[in-house]
Amino acid sequence: MTLRTIDSLGPLGGTRVVVRCDLNVPLADGRITDDGRVRASVPTITALLEQGARVIVISHLGRPGGAPDPKYSLAPAAARLGELLGRPVAFATDTVGESATAAVDALGDGEVLVLENLRFNPEETSKDAAERAVFAGKLAEFADAVVSDGFGVVHRKQASVYELVEARPSAAGLLIAAELDVLDRLTENPERPYAVVLGGSKVSDKLGVIEHLLPRVDSLLIGGGMLFTFLAAQGHKVGSSLLESDQIETVQGYLAEAERLGVQIVLPTDVVVAASFSADADHVVRPADAIEDTPFGASGLGLDIGPDTAAAFADVIRSSKTVFWNGPMGVFELAPFAAGTKAIAGALTEVDGLSVVGGGDSAAAVRVLGFDDDAFGHISTGGGASLEFLEGKKLPGLEVLGWQ
């Protein structure tokens, strides 16, 4: 497979390079709570600055609805980028207006500028290709070349991801190249045993991944809210736990297909059941087939995998050579229900092979729970993009870069 790289753009000293990053970081009271995506953007920006390029960083943050909103400003991300780069980073208070134009004109060789949130402009995410093209054309006026490095948005056909890349000589940045290298290793001849760990709220979010990976893996471990649909598919009662009744038949099909293929689907044997969705709720550990056998009865809800399950999952993970994990095992944000997710993360750090944390809530969880990024083989910056790639879908932001 081919992918246009930065080297294909030739010498970039003195040229204006617009870099589409993913600085979509979580904020609380204007402060960044997880700077992983900012740090992931640094290698590409540094490589361009070392060539003497004039680097103009563009990104989105949140969903401001196509209009300026101070709480979605990229100013905190620009400030953090400057700290990580160890150099001043200019900031424009709009995207294609007077502030951006003046800031681009003032940019010198080896200097970097961040433009305000792309999604303050409705054309960025418009369903109308012509509207997106007009906005992309305005961004292209700032660029001699474009480097696409926002892996978290390559599954979206948006102005800065698609039409802008078409409008100027373009290439993929180092982050996208690294993400694709890892995803390729997960789908093409992975080292075995190969285990995939899936969690999160809904089975429906993972249907494509399960279907595409089931013939490719040795073990599929199921946790998180989606486990209750699997338990229901086996005929077990799940109380008030999250359940997608309309997916039970589909899950039964997956269980049958796994048996036919000789793939081990590992389901929880015990569950942490709580009286309510609260950090201070009464809770007990119960066998997975006895969730309603608690003082809470049918009103109890499962909020984490149990300790026996966590230990069993960890054993499978540690004995595998390739592991992909997407989705927490429980409500890790609430301390009493974080143990399962923490056990899975810990096991991934002990894999003698490739361990991949699949972005999104999983990436947030490992950092909230105190793990260092370097303890894992790879932490993806794009949960949705990673999943769609693993589903075998074509991603427009990659196709426009030559990836086939």
C-alpha positions as CSV (number, residue, x, y, z in Angstrom):
1,M,0.0,0.0,0.0
2,T,1.2,3.5,-0.8
3,L,1.0,6.6,1.2
4,R,2.5,10.0,0.3
5,T,5.0,11.0,2.9
6,I,6.6,14.4,3.8
7,D,9.7,13.5,1.8
8,S,7.6,13.5,-1.4
9,L,7.0,17.2,-1.0
10,G,10.7,18.1,-1.5
11,P,12.7,20.7,0.4
12,L,10.3,22.8,2.5
13,G,12.6,25.5,3.9
14,G,10.9,28.9,3.6
15,T,7.6,27.4,2.4
16,R,4.2,27.7,4.2
17,V,3.0,24.3,5.3
18,V,-0.5,23.9,6.7
19,V,-0.6,20.9,9.1
20,R,-3.9,19.4,9.9
21,C,-3.4,18.1,13.4
22,D,-5.9,16.6,15.9
23,L,-5.7,18.9,19.0
24,N,-9.1,17.8,20.1
25,V,-8.2,17.6,23.8
26,P,-10.5,17.3,26.8
27,L,-10.8,20.6,28.8
28,A,-12.0,21.3,32.3
29,D,-12.3,25.0,33.3
30,G,-10.1,25.9,30.3
31,R,-7.4,23.5,31.3
32,I,-6.3,20.5,29.4
33,T,-6.9,17.3,31.3
34,D,-5.1,14.9,28.8
35,D,-2.5,16.3,26.4
36,G,-1.9,13.1,24.6
37,R,-3.1,14.3,21.2
38,V,-1.0,17.5,21.5
39,R,2.1,15.4,22.3
40,A,1.4,13.1,19.4
41,S,1.4,16.1,17.0
42,V,4.9,17.3,18.0
43,P,7.2,14.9,15.9
44,T,5.7,16.1,12.6
45,I,5.7,19.7,13.5
46,T,9.3,19.5,14.8
47,A,10.4,17.7,11.6
48,L,8.9,20.6,9.5
49,L,10.4,23.3,11.6
50,E,13.8,21.7,11.4
51,Q,13.6,22.1,7.7
52,G,12.9,25.8,8.1
53,A,9.2,25.6,7.1
54,R,6.6,28.1,8.2
55,V,4.2,25.8,10.0
56,I,0.5,26.7,10.2
57,V,-1.4,24.3,12.5
58,I,-5.1,23.7,12.0
59,S,-7.4,21.6,14.1
60,H,-10.9,21.2,15.5
61,L,-11.9,21.0,19.2
62,G,-15.3,19.6,20.3
63,R,-18.5,20.4,18.6
64,P,-19.2,24.1,18.7
65,G,-21.9,23.9,16.1
66,G,-20.3,26.0,13.4
67,A,-20.0,29.2,15.4
68,P,-17.3,30.7,17.7
69,D,-17.6,29.6,21.3
70,P,-14.9,30.6,23.8
71,K,-15.1,27.3,25.7
72,Y,-14.0,25.4,22.5
73,S,-11.1,27.7,21.8
74,L,-7.8,26.1,20.7
75,A,-5.8,28.7,22.8
76,P,-5.0,26.2,25.6
77,A,-3.8,23.6,23.1
78,A,-1.6,26.2,21.3
79,A,-0.1,27.2,24.7
80,R,0.6,23.5,25.5
81,L,2.1,23.0,22.1
82,G,4.5,25.9,22.7
83,E,5.6,24.3,26.0
84,L,6.2,20.9,24.3
85,L,8.1,22.5,21.4
86,G,10.1,24.7,23.7
87,R,9.5,27.7,21.4
88,P,6.9,30.5,20.9
89,V,3.7,29.5,19.2
90,A,1.6,32.3,17.7
91,F,-2.2,32.1,17.8
92,A,-4.8,33.5,15.5
93,T,-8.2,34.3,17.0
94,D,-10.0,33.2,13.8
95,T,-9.4,30.6,11.1
96,V,-9.5,32.4,7.7
97,G,-10.3,36.0,8.8
98,E,-8.2,39.0,9.5
99,S,-6.3,37.6,12.5
100,A,-5.3,34.5,10.6
101,T,-4.2,36.4,7.5
102,A,-2.1,38.8,9.5
103,A,-0.5,36.0,11.5
104,V,0.3,34.0,8.5
105,D,1.9,37.0,6.8
106,A,4.0,37.7,9.9
107,L,5.3,34.1,10.1
108,G,9.0,33.6,9.6
109,D,11.1,30.5,8.6
110,G,11.1,27.9,11.4
111,E,8.2,29.5,13.2
112,V,4.8,28.0,14.1
113,L,1.3,29.4,14.2
114,V,-2.0,27.8,15.4
115,L,-5.3,29.0,13.9
116,E,-8.5,29.0,15.8
117,N,-10.9,26.1,15.9
118,L,-11.9,24.9,12.4
119,R,-15.4,24.1,13.5
120,F,-16.1,27.7,14.3
121,N,-16.8,27.7,10.5
122,P,-19.9,25.6,9.5
123,E,-18.4,24.8,6.1
124,E,-15.7,22.6,7.8
125,T,-18.2,19.8,8.5
126,S,-20.9,20.7,5.8
127,K,-22.5,17.8,4.0
128,D,-22.3,20.0,0.9
129,A,-19.0,19.2,-1.0
130,A,-19.2,22.6,-2.7
131,E,-19.4,24.5,0.6
132,R,-16.5,22.4,2.0
133,A,-14.4,23.2,-1.1
134,V,-14.9,26.9,-0.7
135,F,-13.7,26.8,2.9
136,A,-10.8,24.5,1.9
137,G,-9.9,27.1,-0.8
138,K,-9.6,29.8,1.8
139,L,-7.3,27.6,3.9
140,A,-5.3,26.7,0.9
141,E,-4.5,30.3,0.3
142,F,-2.2,30.1,3.4
143,A,-0.4,27.0,2.1
144,D,2.3,26.0,-0.3
145,A,1.9,22.5,0.9
146,V,-0.4,20.5,3.2
147,V,0.5,17.8,5.7
148,S,-2.4,15.7,7.0
149,D,-1.6,14.4,10.5
150,G,-4.9,14.3,12.3
151,F,-5.5,10.6,12.4
152,G,-8.6,11.0,14.6
153,V,-10.5,12.6,11.8
154,V,-9.4,10.6,8.7
155,H,-12.7,8.7,8.7
156,R,-14.5,12.0,8.1
157,K,-15.0,13.8,4.8
158,Q,-14.4,17.3,6.1
159,A,-12.9,20.4,4.4
160,S,-9.6,20.3,6.2
161,V,-9.3,16.5,5.9
162,Y,-10.3,16.0,2.3
163,E,-10.8,19.0,0.0
164,L,-7.8,20.9,1.4
165,V,-5.5,17.9,0.9
166,E,-6.7,17.8,-2.8
167,A,-6.2,21.6,-3.2
168,R,-2.4,21.7,-2.6
169,P,0.6,19.3,-2.8
170,S,0.0,17.1,0.2
171,A,1.4,14.3,2.2
172,A,0.8,12.3,5.4
173,G,2.5,13.3,8.6
174,L,4.6,11.0,10.9
175,L,1.6,10.3,13.2
176,I,-0.6,9.0,10.5
177,A,2.2,6.9,9.1
178,A,2.8,5.4,12.5
179,E,-0.9,4.7,13.2
180,L,-1.2,3.0,9.8
181,D,1.9,0.9,10.4
182,V,0.4,-0.4,13.7
183,L,-3.0,-1.0,12.2
184,D,-1.5,-2.9,9.3
185,R,0.3,-5.1,11.8
186,L,-3.1,-5.8,13.4
187,T,-4.7,-6.9,10.2
188,E,-2.0,-8.4,8.0
189,N,-0.2,-11.5,9.4
190,P,-0.3,-10.5,13.1
191,E,2.1,-12.4,15.4
192,R,0.1,-15.1,17.3
193,P,-1.5,-15.7,19.6
194,Y,-3.7,-12.7,18.7
195,A,-6.2,-11.4,21.3
196,V,-8.7,-8.5,20.9
197,V,-10.3,-7.0,24.0
198,L,-13.5,-5.1,23.4
199,G,-15.4,-3.1,26.0
200,G,-17.4,0.2,26.1
201,S,-21.1,0.7,26.3
202,K,-22.7,-0.8,23.2
203,V,-22.3,-3.9,21.1
204,S,-23.8,-2.0,18.2
205,D,-20.7,0.3,18.2
206,K,-18.4,-2.7,17.7
207,L,-20.4,-4.9,15.3
208,G,-18.2,-4.2,12.3
209,V,-15.0,-4.8,14.2
210,I,-16.3,-8.1,15.6
211,E,-17.4,-9.3,12.2
212,H,-14.2,-8.3,10.4
213,L,-11.7,-9.5,13.1
214,L,-13.5,-12.7,14.2
215,P,-11.8,-14.8,11.4
216,R,-8.4,-13.2,12.2
217,V,-8.0,-13.5,15.9
218,D,-7.4,-16.4,18.4
219,S,-9.2,-14.9,21.3
220,L,-12.0,-12.2,21.7
221,L,-12.5,-10.9,25.2
222,I,-15.7,-9.1,26.0
223,G,-16.2,-6.6,28.8
224,G,-17.9,-3.2,29.4
225,G,-21.5,-2.5,29.0
226,M,-21.6,-4.7,25.9
227,L,-21.0,-7.8,27.9
228,F,-24.6,-7.9,29.1
229,T,-25.9,-8.4,25.6
230,F,-23.6,-11.3,25.3
231,L,-24.8,-12.7,28.6
232,A,-28.4,-12.2,27.5
233,A,-27.7,-14.0,24.3
234,Q,-26.7,-17.0,26.4
235,G,-30.0,-16.8,28.2
236,H,-28.9,-15.1,31.4
237,K,-30.8,-12.4,33.2
238,V,-28.9,-9.1,33.5
239,G,-31.1,-7.0,35.8
240,S,-31.0,-3.3,34.9
241,S,-27.6,-3.5,33.2
242,L,-27.1,-1.9,29.8
243,L,-28.7,-4.2,27.3
244,E,-29.3,-3.9,23.5
245,S,-32.2,-6.4,23.1
246,D,-32.2,-5.8,19.3
247,Q,-28.7,-7.1,19.1
248,I,-29.2,-10.4,20.9
249,E,-29.8,-12.4,17.8
250,T,-26.7,-10.9,16.1
251,V,-24.6,-11.8,19.1
252,Q,-25.9,-15.3,19.1
253,G,-24.7,-15.5,15.5
254,Y,-21.2,-14.3,16.5
255,L,-21.0,-16.9,19.3
256,A,-21.9,-19.7,16.8
257,E,-19.5,-18.4,14.2
258,A,-16.7,-18.2,16.7
259,E,-17.3,-21.8,17.7
260,R,-17.2,-22.8,14.0
261,L,-13.9,-20.9,13.4
262,G,-12.3,-22.2,16.6
263,V,-12.0,-18.7,18.0
264,Q,-12.2,-18.4,21.8
265,I,-14.8,-15.8,22.9
266,V,-14.0,-15.1,26.6
267,L,-16.9,-13.8,28.5
268,P,-17.0,-12.6,32.2
269,T,-17.6,-15.2,34.9
270,D,-18.3,-12.6,37.5
271,V,-19.6,-9.0,37.6
272,V,-19.6,-6.1,40.0
273,V,-23.3,-5.4,40.5
274,A,-24.4,-2.0,42.0
275,A,-27.6,-0.7,43.5
276,S,-27.4,2.4,41.3
277,F,-25.1,4.3,39.0
278,S,-23.1,6.1,41.6
279,A,-19.6,6.1,43.1
280,D,-21.1,5.6,46.6
281,A,-23.7,3.0,45.6
282,D,-23.8,-0.4,47.5
283,H,-22.2,-3.0,45.3
284,V,-21.4,-6.7,45.4
285,V,-19.6,-9.3,43.2
286,R,-21.8,-11.9,41.7
287,P,-21.4,-14.8,39.2
288,A,-22.2,-13.6,35.6
289,D,-25.2,-16.0,35.6
290,A,-26.6,-14.7,38.9
291,I,-26.6,-10.9,38.4
292,E,-30.1,-10.6,39.9
293,D,-29.2,-12.8,42.9
294,T,-28.4,-9.7,45.0
295,P,-30.2,-7.6,47.6
296,F,-30.9,-5.2,44.6
297,G,-32.8,-7.9,42.6
298,A,-33.8,-7.0,39.1
299,S,-32.9,-3.3,39.7
300,G,-29.2,-4.0,40.2
301,L,-26.9,-3.1,37.3
302,G,-23.4,-4.4,36.4
303,L,-20.8,-1.7,36.4
304,D,-17.5,-3.6,36.0
305,I,-16.1,-7.1,35.4
306,G,-15.4,-9.0,38.5
307,P,-12.0,-9.9,40.0
308,D,-12.0,-13.5,38.7
309,T,-12.8,-12.3,35.2
310,A,-10.1,-9.6,35.4
311,A,-7.5,-12.2,36.3
312,A,-8.6,-14.6,33.5
313,F,-8.6,-11.8,30.9
314,A,-5.1,-10.7,32.1
315,D,-3.8,-14.3,31.7
316,V,-5.0,-14.4,28.1
317,I,-3.5,-11.0,27.4
318,R,-0.1,-11.7,28.9
319,S,0.1,-15.0,26.9
320,S,-0.6,-13.3,23.6
321,K,1.9,-11.8,21.2
322,T,-0.5,-9.3,19.6
323,V,-3.2,-7.5,21.6
324,F,-5.7,-4.8,20.5
325,W,-7.9,-3.2,23.2
326,N,-10.7,-0.8,22.7
327,G,-13.2,0.1,25.3
328,P,-13.1,0.2,29.1
329,M,-14.2,-2.9,31.1
330,G,-16.4,-0.9,33.4
331,V,-17.3,2.6,34.6
332,F,-13.6,3.5,35.3
333,E,-14.5,7.1,36.0
334,L,-16.0,5.9,39.3
335,A,-13.3,4.5,41.6
336,P,-15.3,1.4,42.8
337,F,-15.7,0.3,39.2
338,A,-12.3,0.9,37.8
339,A,-10.5,-2.3,38.9
340,G,-11.4,-4.3,35.8
341,T,-10.1,-1.6,33.4
342,K,-6.9,-1.2,35.5
343,A,-6.2,-4.9,35.4
344,I,-6.5,-5.0,31.6
345,A,-4.3,-2.0,31.2
346,G,-1.7,-3.5,33.5
347,A,-1.7,-6.8,31.6
348,L,-1.2,-5.0,28.3
349,T,2.0,-3.4,29.7
350,E,3.4,-7.0,30.2
351,V,2.7,-8.2,26.7
352,D,5.9,-9.7,25.0
353,G,4.9,-8.4,21.6
354,L,2.6,-5.7,20.2
355,S,0.1,-4.1,22.6
356,V,-2.2,-1.5,21.2
357,V,-4.6,0.7,23.1
358,G,-7.3,1.7,20.6
359,G,-7.8,5.4,21.4
360,G,-10.9,7.1,22.7
361,D,-12.0,6.1,26.2
362,S,-9.4,3.4,26.4
363,A,-6.6,6.0,26.0
364,A,-8.2,8.3,28.5
365,A,-8.5,5.4,31.0
366,V,-4.9,4.4,30.9
367,R,-3.8,7.9,31.7
368,V,-6.5,8.5,34.3
369,L,-5.5,5.3,36.0
370,G,-1.8,6.4,36.2
371,F,-0.2,4.4,33.4
372,D,2.7,5.9,31.3
373,D,2.2,6.0,27.5
374,D,5.6,4.4,27.0
375,A,4.4,1.2,28.9
376,F,2.3,0.3,25.8
377,G,3.4,-0.6,22.3
378,H,1.1,2.0,20.9
379,I,-1.8,4.3,22.0
380,S,-3.9,5.3,19.1
381,T,-5.1,8.9,18.8
382,G,-8.2,8.0,16.9
383,G,-10.8,5.6,18.5
384,G,-13.4,5.9,15.7
385,A,-10.8,6.0,12.9
386,S,-9.1,2.9,14.3
387,L,-12.3,1.0,14.6
388,E,-13.4,1.9,11.1
389,F,-10.0,0.8,9.7
390,L,-10.3,-2.5,11.5
391,E,-13.8,-2.9,10.1
392,G,-12.2,-2.8,6.7
393,K,-13.9,0.4,5.7
394,K,-12.3,2.9,3.3
395,L,-11.4,6.1,5.0
396,P,-11.6,9.3,2.9
397,G,-8.8,11.1,4.7
398,L,-6.5,8.3,3.9
399,E,-7.6,7.7,0.3
400,V,-6.9,11.3,-0.6
401,L,-3.3,10.7,0.6
402,G,-2.9,7.8,-1.8
403,W,-3.7,5.0,0.7
404,Q,-5.6,2.1,-1.0
